[in-house]
Amino acid sequence: MIRLPAVSGYRLPPKEIQEIVDVPPNPSYHLSPRRDRIMFLKRRAMPPLSELAKPDKILAGIRIDSSSNMRSRMSFYTGISIHLLMDDGSLGPEKVVHGYPDGAKINFVTWSPDGQNVAFTVRYEDEVGSDSNLALWVANAESGEARPLFRQTDIRLNAIFELFVWVDHSTLLVCTIPSSRGDSLKKPLVPFGPRIRSNEQNNVIQMRATKEMLKDLHEEELFDYYATSQLVLVSLDGIVKPVASPAIYTFLNPSPDEKYLMLTCVHKPYSSIVSYKRFPKKVELWTVHGRFVRELCDLPLAENIPIAANSVRRGKRLIRWRPDMPSTLYWVEAQDGGDANVEVAPRDIVYMEPAEPLNGEKPHALKLELRYRRISWCYGLHALVYEYWHKTCRTRTWVISPDCNDLSPRLLFDRSSEDAYSSPGSPMMCRTPAGTLVIAKIKTNYEGTYILMKGQGATPKGGIPFLDLLNITTGAKERIWESGVDKYYESVLALMSYHPKCEIQLNELKFLISKESRSEAAQYYVSIWPDKKQVQITSYPHPYPQLASLQREIIRYERDDGVKLTATLYLPPGYNPSKDGPLACLIWSYPGDFKSREAAGQVRRSPNKLHALTTFPLLWLSRGFAVLADPTIPIIGEGDEEANDRYIEQLIASAEAAVNEIVRRGVAHPDKIAVGGHSYGAFMTANLLAHAPHLFCCGIARSGAYNRTLTPFGFQKEVRTLWEAADTYIKMSPFMIANKIKKPILLIHGEEDSKVTTAMQSSQFYDALKGHGVPCRLVILPFEGHRYAARESVLHVIWETDRWLQKYCASNSSSTLIIKSSGEW
C-alpha cells in the first residue's frame, strides 16, 4: 500500500526565511527619450496561485487569457510615478500617475517619442469574465493625470502579440478586436476527424520540443479567433482610423520619419509541431494614411530549420528600419539555405534599400563570412556590424560606412565570445528625436570619430565595469572611467545626455549609474562630467538587514587537470570556523560548456555586489548553513572534441575540487554537504549522486530532464542527435543508472513545464528511483511552469527543501547555527 503524507496542502517555511522571500522588489525605472524625466514603476513580490489557476488557452506556443484577450500569467505594475531630472542631477517633485481605478494591473508602459505622455494598459479585476476588462490609457507626464484613450466603449484591445506602438508624439497604432468577431468558439463534442501528421514528402524535420502547439482544427480556429486584430490609428484626442485588413499581426514598426508602417503578420497553413514564430509570415509596407505600398516578403512555413546552432530561417529575416535614416529598410538573407552545416561563403548578406526604391534600383549589400548577429547605427557616418559562429565561438565586429560605397568595411574586433577578459563592451546609445536608438557620437578635441563603449570588465580580480572612449577610425581606445574595486560595484546603466543629432561633448557627459556594495542595496546616481560628481536619486533600504553582515568571498581553486575554477562562498553573520567548527553546506550550481580551458577558468563575478538572497540557495544562510553558490562546473570540448563525450568525468572532477576546497577551509562538514540545482543543474545533481556519492549526503533537483533519450534531437549545446551519439546520450542520463543512486534526492517539478524538461521526466525518474529503494520524494506543483511563480508554490518549495536539508544534511544540530530575526545567534 502506498501511504499518502500525513500532512498535505501548501506549507510555509520557517519565519526567518519567509520574511526574506516576502520582501517586495524595488521599482523598475524608465528614462524618457530626451532624458529629462525618469519614471518609476512599482512592483509586487509574487502573484497568488489563484492567478496561475485562472483558465487559459494554450495555442501555438503561447498562453492566452481569454477574459482580457492578452497573454496569461503576465506580471504587472501597481503604480507609476514620474520625476523631472534637474540640471544638477537631482530629482524634481514626484508626480504620481492617477485617474485609473485603485487595484488596477498596469502593463505595456511606454513613453511617447517626445516624452510628454505615457501610454499604458489597465486591467480591472472586478470585471474578470467580461471581454472588455483591458483598456488603453494615456497620462500627461507633467501633471500625472491619466485618462482612457478611446472614447468609444465598443473598441476592445487585442494584446496577444504587440498591442500598440507610438507612430509619432500624438498618434498610436493599436491592435483591436475586429468588430465582426462573434462569441467565443465552443469545442465540438464530436471532433472534426482524427489527428494526422504526415511526412510523405521525405522532409528532414528535427524538433527539440513540440508541447503547447496546435493540436487540431478546433485549436486552429481558436488561434484565429483570439489572435486576429484590426489595426487602428488613434490620436491623443480620441480620433480613430482603421488601417489595413484584419490579420494576425505579430510586429508593428513605424518608420522614423512617421510616414510608413511596416506590418508583420502570420497566416495559414499552420503547424502542429512548431510555434507561431515559424508559421508562414508576411511583411507589408503601408503609409500612415492607409495606402498599401508593397509586400516585402511572404515566407513559407518553417518546420525544417536544422537543429544545428547558427541555423536560421530561409528568406528575408530581421527586416528593420535604419534608426538613423528617415525611411530606409535593412534585412538579412542566409546564403546557406539557413543550414549551418552547409559550407558556403558568404554565409549571410545584409541588404539595404529605401522604403520606395526607384525602378531598377538595387539594394546595397554587405557580405558576411559568419552568421549575422546585429547592427548598431551611428547617424550614417558609421555603423558597427556584428557576426559570430557558435561552433568556434568566434565573434567579429566590423566598422562600415553605410552611405559611402567607396569605403570598405574595416575589422574592429576579432575575438572569442567565451573570452570575457577581452570583451570590448557595447556602444552607448542615445535617443533620436524620433525615439529610435543610435550610437552616441562623442565630440572631442582629437581627430577621428569617437564613441563610448561600456563593459562588465571581467578580470581575474572580479568584474570591474568600465567606459572606454573608442576611436572607431583607428581602433585606439582610452579608459575614461571604471568602477571602484575596494568597496563598491558601480555600473553605467544609461547615457543621460541628450542632443538632437546624438553628438555629445566629452566634458558634458551625464550618466545614470547603479552603485552597491556587499552590505548596501543598489542605489541610482546621476554622474555629471567633467568632475564626475555623483548625485544620489534613490534611497532603498537593505532588503534583508538580518543578514546584512553575512560573509562573502570569491574563492579560487583548481581541478585535478589544472582547470582553474571559482565559486562564491557565503557564510552566516558572525561565523568563525575555528570557533564554531564546520557547517552543513549547500552547493548550488549549473554546468557550462566551453571550448577552451582558459575561458572556463575566467572570473565572471564581482566580490562587491549585494547578495540576492531571493535566488533560493542563499536563503539557507538564515538557517545557519554555509552556501557555495555557482561553483564553475565547466564541460570543455577543445578543438574537434565534443564536450559531452567527457561530461561525467569533468562533472565529477569539478565537484570534487569544490568540495575539497570548502572542507580544506574548515567551513563545511564533509558528511553534511548537499548539492542542488534547477533545470540543467537538476540534471547535474542527479548525475553527481549517481557517480560521486562520496561527495554529497543528499540532493535537491528542480525541473530537470533525466532521460536524454526523451530529448533525441539535442539539448543545451549538444547538437548531435541520439542516433549520432547514442553512447553519450545514455551515459549522461541518470535515469539509466537510477539503480546506482543511494543518497536521498528531492525532485520538484512544475506540472505545466512546457520546455523539454516536462514533468514526465521527474515522474519517470521518481518511479525508477522508488523501484530500486532509493530514498526520494517527488513534488509536482499545480499550474507552475519551468520556473515557479506563485507565492504558495515558492514558499512550499522552500519548505520542502528546508525539510530535506534538515533531515538529511543538518541532522546533527551541532553543525548548524540558527540566526534570530535580530541578527544575533
N, C-alpha and C positions, 0 to 999 in steps of 0.2 A: 504493500500500500504506500502511495506517495502522500506524505503529510504536508499540508499547507502550513506556512509560517503562522505561529501563534498570534502575531500582531500583523495586521495588514493595514493598507492605506498609506498616505503620504506622511513621512516623518520629518521632524526638524532636527538639524544638527545642534551641537552644543551652543550655548548662548554666545560664547566668545567668538565662534565662527560666524554665527548668524548675524551678529552686529556688523561684521565686516562686509558680508555679502549684500546686505541691505542698504549700504551707503549709496545714495544716488550719484550718478555721474555728473561731472561739471558740464556746463553748457558748451555747445559747439559754437564756432564763430563763422561768419561770412562777411568778407570785406566788400564794400560797394565797388563797382567798376572803376570809379575815379578816386578811390582810396580816401574819400573824405568822411566816410561813415563805417561803423562796424556794427554788425548785428549779432546778437547772442540768442541762441535757440535752446530753450530749457528741455531737458530730457528726464525720463523716469528710469528707475533701475531695471526692473524686469516686468514683463507682462504676466497677468494671471493665466492659469491654464484654461480658463473659460474662453479666452480669446483664441487659443490654438484649437479648442474643441469646436469652434463655430464651423458649421458645414461649409465646404467649399468645393469647387470643381477643379479637377486636375486634368489639364488638357495641353497636349503638345509641349510638355516640359515646364508648364507654369501652373501656379495655383491661383484660382480666381475666386474672389469674394463677390458672389452674385448680388448681394444686397447693395453694394457700392459700385459694382462694375469696375473693380480695380484689383490689383494683386492682393491676395490674402496674406495675413501674418506680417504685414508691413509695420516696422517701428514708426513712431511718430513723435512729434514735438508737442510740448504742453504750453509753451508760451514764447513770445518774441519780444525782444527789446532792442532798441536802436540808439546808438550814441554818435554824436558828431566827433570826429577826430580833429582836435585842435592843432594849430601850427606848432605848439610847444610839445606835442606828443601826448598830452593828457586827453581825457575823455570829457565831452560835454555832458549836459544833463541827460539822464535816461528818459527815453520816450518808449513807453510800453504800448505795443500794438494792441488796440482794444476795439470793441464793437461786435466781435463774434461771441457766440454763446459760451458760457462757462462750461468747462469739461470737454470742450471740442478737441478733436485729434487733428493735428496740423501736419501737412505733408507738402512736398514739391515747392519749397520756399525758394524763390528766385528773384533776384534784383532785375529791374528794368535796365536797359543799356546805359541810361544816363544816371542811374542810381537815385532817382527821385521817387520811385514807387517800388513796392514789393508785392509780388503775386504769390498766392499760396492756396492750398485747398483746405477745407474744413469738413470733418465728418461729425455727424450728430448721433450720439449714442441712443438718444431717446427715439430715433426714427429707424432703428435697425429693423429690417424686414421690408421696408419700402425700397423703391428703386430710385429715390431722389435724396438720399442722405449724404451725398458728396457734392460740395459746392465750391466754386472758384471765387476767391476773394482777392481784393487788392487793397493795400494800405499805403497811405501817404507817409513817406519816410520822415518828413519834418514834424508832422503832428502825431503820427502813430494811429490816426483814425482809419479804420478798416470798414469796408462795405462789400456786399456781393457785387460781382462784376456784371452778371447777366440780369437784365430787368425782367426778362420773360421767365416765368416759373416752369414752363414746359420744356426748357432746354436741360438735358441731362448729360453729365460728363462721362466719357469713356476713358478710364485710366489704366486699361490693360497694358498698353505699351506707353509710348511717350504722350503725355497728356497735353502739354502746351509748350510753346516757345514764344519769346518776345520777337516780333518782327521788326519793330522799331520802338522808340521810347513810349509810344502811346497805343500800340496795337499788339494783340496776341493772336497766334494761330492755335486753335483749340480743337481737340478731338471730342466730338459729342456723339451721343447715341442717335442713330437715324430715327427721325420721327415716324418712319414707317415700320419700325420694329414692333412686333407683336408681343404677346405674352410668352413667358419662358417655356421652352420646349420640354415636353414630358417624355420620359423614356418609354418606348413601346413595350407592352407586356410580351409580345412576340417579336423576336429580333428580325431584322431585315433578311438575315441569312447567316451562313457560317462565316467565321473569320478565316480569311485565306491570305497566306503570304506565299509569294511565288518568286523564283529566280530562274525562270526558264530561258532567260537571255544570257546566262552564264556570267553575270557580273560578279566581280570580286568586291564584296561589301563586308567590311570588318568593323564591328562596333564594340566599344567598351561597355556601354550601358544602354538599355532600352526601356527603362522604367518610366512611368508617367507620360508615355506617348499616346497618341490617338489609337483607340482600340477598334473602333467600328464606325459605321456610317453615322450613327446617332451622335457619337462624340465629335465627328467632323462637323455636323450640323450645329452642335453646341459651340464649337470653336468659332464658327462663322457668326453665330448669334451674339456671342459676348464680345468678340474682337473687332467686328466691323464698326467703323467710325464714319461719321460725316464731318469733314473739316469745315470750320467756320473761322473767319476773321472777326474779332471783336475789339472795338476801340474802348478806351477808358470811359467814354461817355455812354457805353452800352449798345452802340450800333453794331448789328450782326450782319455778316455777309457770308453765305456759303461759298466754298471753294472746292472744285473737283468733285468727282463722284464718290459715293461711299465705297470704302475698301478697308482692308486690314492694314492700316498704316503703323509701321513699326519705328519710323525715324522721320523727324521733321527738321529741316535745316534751311533757314532763310539765308540769303546771300548778305555779305557785309554791307552792300550798298542799298539794302532793303528793297530791291527790285524783283528778286526771284525767290521761288520756293522750290527746294529740292525735296521731293516726297518719295519715301521708300515704303513699299507695301509687299506683303506676301500673298500668294494665291495658290489655287489648286493646280496640279494634283498634290494632295498632302501625303504624308508618310506615317506608317505605324512604328518606325524604328528610329526616327530622328526627331529632334525638336523643331519648333517653328523657325529657328535660326538657319536651318538648311532647306526650308521649303522653297519653292520657286519664288524668286524675288525680282520685282520690277522697280526701277528707279526712274522717275519722271521729273521734268523741269516745267514749272509753271511760273507765270508772273504773279505778283501780288494782286493784280487786278483780275485774276481768274482766267488768263489766256494760257492755253496749253502751248508750250514751246517745242519740246521734243522728248523722246524717250532716250534715256542714257543707256539703259541695258534692261534685259529681261532674262535673268539667269534661270536655268532649269533646276529641278530637284537635285540636291547634292547629297545623296546617300553614300556615295562611293569615295569620299575623301579618304586616302590611305591613313592608317594609324601612325605611320612614321612621323616623328617630330619634324616640324617645319613644313608639313603638307598643308595645303590650303585649297580653297575653292577655286574652280576654274572660272575664267572670265574676269570682268572688271570687279575689283573689290576695293573697299575703303574709299569710296567716292566722297570727296570733301571739297569745301570751298577754301581757297587760299585765304587765310585770315588777314593778310597784308594787302590784298587787292580788292577792288570793288566787287567783281563777279567772275573770278577765274576758278575753274574746276581743276582738280587733280585726282588721279586714281592710280591703282597698281594692277598689273596683269602678270600672272605667272607664265613663264616660258617653258616650264617643265610639265605642263598639264596639271599643276598643283601637287605633283607627286615628288616628294623629297628624295625618293630612291632613284629618280632619273638624273643622270649626269648631263648637264647642259650649261652652256654659257651664252648669254647672260641668264641668270636664274629668274630675275624679276625686271620689269621695266616700269618706271614711273612716268605717266603721261600727264600733260597739262594743256588746257585749252580754254578759251573764253566761253561764257555761257551760250552765246550765239555766234559760233565761228562763221567767218566768211566762206563763201563757196570755194571749195578746193583747199581751204586752209587745213594743214595737217597739225596734229598736236605735237608739242615739244616732247622729247623723250629722254629719259635718263636711265641708262642700263646699269644693273647691279649684279655682281657675281654671287652675292649671298641673298638670303631672304630679307625683303624689306621689313623694317620694324616701324619707323615713324619719321616725320619731318617736323623740325621746328623752324618757323619762318621769321625773317628779320626785315620786314618792310622792303622787299625787292632787291636790296643790296646783296644780301646773303641768306642762305638757309643751311641748316645742319641736317644731313640725311644719315639715318642710322640703318645699318644692315647687320645681320647676325646669322650664325649657323649653329644649331643646337648640338650636333654630334661632336664638333670640335671646340665648342664654347667660344668660338671666335666672334668678336663684335668689332665693327668698324664704323667710324664717323667721318663723313665727307663734308667739306665746305663747298657749296655750289653758289653760283651767281645766276639765279633762275631767269633773270631778264637780260643777261648778257651771253648770247650764244657763242661768242668767240673766246670765252673763258672756260677752261676745262676744270672739272671737279678736282679738288685737292684733298688728299688724305690728311685728316687731322689727328685721329686716334685709331690705333690698331692694337687690340689687346684681347686678353681672355676675360670673358664675362664672369668667370669664377674668381678672378684676382681682385679682391676687394681693396687691396692696398694701392693698386694703380688706378682706381676709378677716378676719372676727372670730374665727376659730378654732372649735373644737368644745368642748362641755362636758366637764368632768372627771367621770368616772363612779366609782361605788363599788359594792361588792357588798352585797346584802341577805343576811340570814340564810339565805334560800332559795337563794342563789348567783346570783340574777339581777342584772343591771346597771341602775342608775338614776342620775340626775344627783345629785351630791353637793350638799346644801344647806349653805351656809356661814353660820354664825351670827356676827353682828357686833353692834356697839353701835348700828348705824344702823337706820332704818326701812326696810321693804321686804324682798323675798326676793332673796337673793344666791346666785349660783353662780360657778364658776370656768370661764373659757374659756382653752384653750391653743391656740396657733397657731404656725405656722412663721415668721411675722414677716418676710415678704418686703419688702425696702426697696431703694432704689437703691444702697445700700452692700452689699447681700447679705442673706442670711437671718439674722434675729435673733429666735430663738424667745422667746415671751412667755407670761405668765399675766396675765389680766385678771380683776378682781373685777367682776362684772356684776350690776346691779340689774335683774332682768327685769321688775320692776313699772314702772320709769321708762325703762329702756334706758341709764341712765348707767353708765359703767364707769371703773375706775381700774386702771392698770397697777401690779401689786404685785411683779412680777419679770420680768426679761428676761436673756437670755444676755449675757455679755461680748462685746465687739467687737474687743478688741486682740489676743488670742491664742487663746482657747478658743471652741469651739462647744458650747453646752450645750442640752440639750432635756429637757423633762419627759416621762417615759415613763409614769408611773402615780401615782395618789394612794395613798399608803401608810396614811393614817389610816383607822381603822375605827370605825363606830358602827352599832348595830343598825338605827337609823332613818335612817342616812346623813346625819346632821346633825353637821357638823364645826365646831368652834370655829376662828376665823381664826388665833388665836395658837397652835393646836395642830396645824397642818398638818404633814404629813410626805410627802415625795415621793421617788420613785425617779428619778434624773437620770442621763443619759448625758453624758459630758464628754470632748472630744477636741480635738486641735489638728492643725496641718499635719504635725507631726513626732511626735505621741504618739497611740498607739492609744486607741480609745474605752474608757473605764472607767465602771463603775457607782458611783454615790454615793447615799447616803441624805441628803436635805436636811431638817433639823429646824428648825421655826419656834418661836418668833418671831425667834431670832437668825440663822436660815438657815444654821446650822452644817452643813457637808458632811462626811460620813463615807464614805471610800472603801471599797468592799467587794470590788473585783476589782483584779487587777494583771496584766493581759495584756501580754505582750511586744510590741514592734513586729513586725508580721508580715514585713516585709522591710527589715531595718536597712541593707542595702546601698544603699537608695535613700531613707533617712530624711531626707537633706538635699537632696532634689530641689527645684527651684524651681517655684513655682506662683503664678499671678496670674490674677484675673478681669479680662479686658480688655474695653473698650467701644469701639465704633466704629459707623459709620453706613452704611446702604445709600445708593445714589445718589438714591433717592426720599425720603431723610430718615428712614426707619425705623431706630430705634436697635436695635443688636444687641449681644450679649455672647457670650463664649466663655471657657473656662478654658485658659490656656496653661501647659503643663508643659515644663520644661527640665531636662536632666540635672544631677546634682550637680556643682558646680564650674565649670559652663559660663559663659563670658564672651563675649558676641557680638563685642565689639571686639577681643578677643584671639584667639578661636577661629574667628571667621567664621560665616557662616550654616550651618545644619544641614539634613540631609534631614528632612522633616517629614511626619507622618501626620495627616490631618484625618479625624475620625470623627464622624458626626452622624446626625440623624434629623429630618426636617421635621415641623413642627407647623402645624395650621390655626388661624387666629384670625379674629375678627370685627372687631377694631379694631387700628389701628396702635399705640395707646397700650399695650394689653395685650401686644402682640407684643414691645414693647421693654422690658418689665419684667424685673428681675433675679430669677431664681428659683434661685440657688445661693449657697453660702457660701464665703468665702475661707479659713475656719479649719477645715474638715473634713479629716480624714485622707484622703489619696488611696487609692482602692481599685484597686490595680494588677491585680487579677484581673478587672476589667471590660474586659479584652482590649487596647484600644489603648495603654493606659499601659505595657504590658509592654515596648514598644519604647523606653522611656526607658533600659532596661538595655542597649540596643544603641546608645545614643548618638543617638537621634532626638529631635527636638522633636515634641511632640504637642499638637495643638489639639483639645481634647475638647468635644463637644457645642456647637459654634457654632450659635447660633439660626438656623434656616432657616424663617422664618415665611412661610406662604402665606395671605395676607389676603384676605378677601372681605367688604368693608364693606357694610352695608345689604342690598339685594337682590342684590348681586353674588355670584356663585358663585366661591369662592376658586380652584378648579381651572381655571377658564377662563383664568387668568393664571399657571398653575403654572410653566411653563417660564421665563417672564420673571422671576418672583420668585426662582425657584431659582438662576438664573444670577446675578442681582444680589446675592443673599446670599452666594453662594460667592465672587464677585469681591471683595466687601467684606472677607471673611475673609482671603483670600489677600493682598490688597493691604496689610492691616494687619500681618500677620506678616512680609511682605517689607520693609515700611517700617521695622519694628523691627530688621531685620537678623538675625533669628533663623532664618529659613527661606530656603533657596536657591530662587530662582524656578523653576529647572528640575528641582527634586527635591522636589516636593510630591505626595504620594499622597493619594487620597481613598477612604474606605470606609464601610461601614455594614451593618447587619443588618436584614432584612425590608424595611420601607419605606425604611430607609437604604440598602439594596442597590438598590432602585428608583431612589432619588436618585442613587446612584453611577453607574449606567448612563446615566441622563439627562445627568449632568454631563459624562461622557466623550463623549457624542454631541453635546451642544450647546455645551460650553465646553472643547474640547480644549486651548486655550491655557493653561488654568489648572493642569492636572494631568499628571503623567508616567505614571501608571498608576492602577488602581483595584482594590479588593477588595470583592466583592459577595456577601453570605451570605444564603441563604434568602429570596431576593427573588421578586417576581412582575413580569415584564417585559412581558407582553402583556395589557393590560386588557380585550381582547375576550373573554378567558377568565374574567373576573370580571364578567359583564354586569349583575349586579344590585347594583352598588355595591362600594366598597372604602374602607377608612379612614372618613373622614367624608363621602365622596361618596355621596349618597343617590339621585341621578338614575341611571336605568338607561342601558345602552349605547344603546338606541333613543331615549332622550330627549336624550342628549348625546354623540352618536357622534363628532363632531369632537374633543371634549375627550378622550374615551377614546383615540382613535387618536393624537392629538398627544402625549399623555402617555406613550405606550407606546414604550420604547426598542427593543422588538422590531421595530417598524415602520420604524425608521431604523437598523437594525444595520449597514447599508452605510456610514453616516456615522462609525461608531466606528473610530478608528485606533489609539488608545492601548491598551496591554496591560491586560487585565482578567481577574482571577481569580474564578471562580464556584465557590461552595461551597454544598452543599445536603444536608440530611438526607433519606435515601431514604424515610423514613416520615413526612414532614411532612404532617400532617392538616389544616392550615389551607388557606386559598385559595391560599397560596403553595406549591403542590405541587412536588415535584422535577421534574415535567414542564416547569415554567416555565423552570428553569435549563437543562434538557437541550435544549429547543427553541431557547432563546436562544443556547446554545453552537453548535448546528448552524447557526443563521443567521449568527453571527459567523464561524465557520470557513468558511462558504460564501462569505464576502467577504474572506478572507485576513487577518482580524484576529488579532493575537497574543492567544491566550486559552487558558485551562486550566479544565477542569471537574472538580471533586472531589465525588463522591457518597459520603456517609457511611452505611454499612450500619447499620440498626437505629435511626438517630437521627431525631428529630422536628424541629420548627421551631427549637428550641434544642438545643444539643449537650450531652450529659451525661457520657458515658463518658470515662474518663481517656485511653484510647487515641485517641479521636476528637478530644478537645480539644487534646491535645498535637500530633496530626498537623495539625490546622487551624492551630495556631501555627507549626509547621514550614513548611507551605505558604505562609503569609503572610510569614514571615520570608524564605523563599527569594525570593518575589515582590518584596518590598521591597528586598532586597539586589541583585537582578538588574536591576530596572527603576527603582529610585528612588535607591539609595545606591551605584551602581556606581562612583562616584568616591570612593575611600577617604578623600580629604582632607575630605570633607563630613560624616563621622561620627566619633564618638569611641566607644571600647569601654570599658565600665566593668568593672573586675575585681571579684571577689567580695568583696574587702576594702573596696570603695568608692573605691579610688584609680584614677586614669586611666592 
